[in-house]
Amino acid sequence: MPQTTNTANTTQTYLAKLGDRLDSIYARFYGEITLHSYESGYNAFVLANIHLISNPVLQGGERVYLPSFESASSTDEVLGIWE
């Protein structure tokens, strides 16, 4: 398991290794890109790491922020199409 640390605001961080990419780091920690919905999951992850976007392959030692996503409650009421 990759090493992560917690910061004061409960955002976890990961210290990148040589050859890491943002998409592979996302998949390692969150699973598939569509798991948390592309718009709210992967985009939020990229925005949290906008400082790394200029290099597609990381050199190692960069701090990657791992935002937490709220999971949808399984008790949410599902409405039918006409409700």
N, C-alpha and C positions, 0 to 999 in steps of 0.2 A: 504494500500500500504506500503511495507517495506520501511524503511528509508534508503536513499542513500545520499552520499555526493560527491562533485566534488573535484578532486585534481587539482593541477596547470596544469597538462598536459591533462586535460579534461577527464581522465579516472574516471568513477564513482566507488564508493566503497559501499559495504554493510557490515554492522556489523552483523555477524552471531549470531543466537540465538541457545540455547541448542537444539540439535537434528537435526539441519540443515545438509543437505548433498549437495555436489557440484552439483549433477545432479538435485536435487529439486530446488536449487537456480537458476541454469541455466534455468530450465523450467519456473520458476516464472517471470524472467526478459526477456527472449528471446522467450518463447514459446517452441514448439517441437524441439528436438535435430536436426532434419533434416531441420529445417526452413532456416538456414543460411548455409546449407550443413555441414555434419558431420565434414569434413576435416577442413574447414575454421572457422566454428562457435564453436562447442563444444571443439575441440582440442585447439583452441586459448584461450578459456576460461580456460581450464585446465592448459595450459602452463602459463597463467597469474597468476594462483593460485597454482603453483607447490609446494609452501611452505605448502600447506594444504593437499596434496595428501596422506600423511602417515596415516591420520585418516579418515576412511569412514564416521563417524558421528562427527560433530563438537561439541565442548564443549560450545560454546557461547563466544562472544567477539572477535572472529577472524575477521580480515579485509579481505573481499573478493573483489577482483578487477573485475569490470564489463567492459571489453573492448567494444568499439563500433565497429560495423561492417559496412562496406560500403555496401549499398544496390545496387543491380544491377539496372541500369537505364532502365526504361520501354521504352525508345526511342531507345535502342540498335537494330540494324538491325539484323533480323533473316535470316540466309542464308539457302537455301534448301540443301538437301543432295549432290547434284551434283554441287553446286556453289562454 
